[in-house]
Amino acid sequence: MDYSQKKTLSDLDVKDKKVLVRVDFNVPLKDGQITDDNRIQASLPTIKYLVNHGAKVILLSHLSRIKSEEDKQKKSLAPVAHRLSELLGQPVKFVPSTRGTELETAIANLKDGEILLMENTRFEDVHNGEVVKYESKNNPELGKYWASLGDIYINDAFGTAHRAHASNVGIAQNIKTSAIGSLVANEVAMLAKGIQNPERPFIAILGGAKVSDKIGVIDNLLKKVDKILIGGGMAYTFLKAQGHNVGKSLVETDKLADAKAYLEKANGKIVLPIDSANAQEFADVKPEFSGVDIPEGYMGLDIGPKTIELFQKELVGAKTVVWNGPMGVSEFKNFAHGTIAVCDAIANLNNAFTLIGGGDSAAAAISLGYKDDFSWISTGGGASLEYMEGKTLPGIEAIQNK
């Protein structure tokens, strides 16, 4: 999956052109206020480039899932337009619709260097109270309509690149000129460096709750890595497959055969926890520690101190590290030690290329203050996971080659 031949911003002449840009403004909102603007900040280089090169910029983004008319009341992009305007230091015109005369007139009146943000693309998933999923199911008429609003299309939303929606694939299929933006170009270059062309030793660290979420990743990475360190809830399925007692820990019984098969196929490449931080209930209580076997009535909620030491040892001298998924229930302070320790160990490696594949591990690294200590933190959890699985990303696939 080589995306290095896709058109980028520098391949385009955008002056006087109406440029449709799919960005990822899917930010968390609380009482109408943005609680984390990282995704808005990530879109700034592309937007500034277009403004500086005289484009008329028309931004499209989704925000959350829309399943009812009530959702539309709470999930407007209006607060995002306000924040974007503050970050850019220039007005951003917000149009509270996704099609129609108001939107068309506002676009027709744009001058070079001006910016317009249209309403949440997923408002198109519900019409008159009925769930129709025009955006999410890539309705052909919608993709064609949005494409008709511009001259050029740029996809800079890596977070939705693994989905074939009307606002990415639909527009790209119906417009003469398309390219990827700065963020997507950086994402695919960094993921390729970490996964397609790694410097060795190459170590992957996988965590999170479920084996089923990561089976494709394990399958693809086993062919490439020197070691895979497995923590988080998914580790207990592997440990049970080895015949260990895991108490009340999370186990996917339908994945035990898969886990066993991967352990056999791995030839010692998979490294599992050797101790565990446990509790009797799923709560932020004081942990009790056990070895690899967990007593009845207890569940493992984090890797233990010996496993932390083992994982730290395995990381010594690594030249490429890819990490996806926390080592425990990191939102509980008492069970965040494994995630913090792994984060710290990766951040302190010398001359290594270190990549976090989005999602919870990215959120953990940023909230723990390690944002600048990694070579790359992906903005797309699902998209980077699918890239790690070796799958094609339809949102990027649809973009023209140079």
Secondary structure as GFF3:
##gff-version 3
##sequence-region A 1 402
A	DSSP	three_ten_helix	9	11	.	.	.	ID=ss1
A	DSSP	beta_strand	18	22	.	.	.	ID=ss2
A	DSSP	beta_strand	29	30	.	.	.	ID=ss3
A	DSSP	beta_strand	33	34	.	.	.	ID=ss4
A	DSSP	alpha_helix	38	52	.	.	.	ID=ss5
A	DSSP	beta_strand	56	60	.	.	.	ID=ss6
A	DSSP	alpha_helix	69	74	.	.	.	ID=ss7
A	DSSP	alpha_helix	78	88	.	.	.	ID=ss8
A	DSSP	beta_strand	92	95	.	.	.	ID=ss9
A	DSSP	alpha_helix	101	108	.	.	.	ID=ss10
A	DSSP	beta_strand	115	118	.	.	.	ID=ss11
A	DSSP	three_ten_helix	121	125	.	.	.	ID=ss12
A	DSSP	beta_strand	126	127	.	.	.	ID=ss13
A	DSSP	beta_strand	130	131	.	.	.	ID=ss14
A	DSSP	alpha_helix	140	148	.	.	.	ID=ss15
A	DSSP	beta_strand	152	155	.	.	.	ID=ss16
A	DSSP	three_ten_helix	158	160	.	.	.	ID=ss17
A	DSSP	pi_helix	166	170	.	.	.	ID=ss18
A	DSSP	alpha_helix	171	172	.	.	.	ID=ss19
A	DSSP	beta_strand	177	180	.	.	.	ID=ss20
A	DSSP	alpha_helix	182	191	.	.	.	ID=ss21
A	DSSP	pi_helix	192	196	.	.	.	ID=ss22
A	DSSP	beta_strand	202	206	.	.	.	ID=ss23
A	DSSP	alpha_helix	215	222	.	.	.	ID=ss24
A	DSSP	beta_strand	227	230	.	.	.	ID=ss25
A	DSSP	alpha_helix	234	241	.	.	.	ID=ss26
A	DSSP	three_ten_helix	253	255	.	.	.	ID=ss27
A	DSSP	alpha_helix	256	266	.	.	.	ID=ss28
A	DSSP	beta_strand	270	271	.	.	.	ID=ss29
A	DSSP	beta_strand	276	279	.	.	.	ID=ss30
A	DSSP	beta_strand	288	290	.	.	.	ID=ss31
A	DSSP	beta_strand	299	303	.	.	.	ID=ss32
A	DSSP	alpha_helix	305	315	.	.	.	ID=ss33
A	DSSP	beta_strand	320	324	.	.	.	ID=ss34
A	DSSP	three_ten_helix	333	335	.	.	.	ID=ss35
A	DSSP	alpha_helix	337	347	.	.	.	ID=ss36
A	DSSP	beta_strand	353	356	.	.	.	ID=ss37
A	DSSP	alpha_helix	359	367	.	.	.	ID=ss38
A	DSSP	three_ten_helix	371	373	.	.	.	ID=ss39
A	DSSP	beta_strand	376	377	.	.	.	ID=ss40
A	DSSP	alpha_helix	381	388	.	.	.	ID=ss41
A	DSSP	alpha_helix	394	397	.	.	.	ID=ss42
###
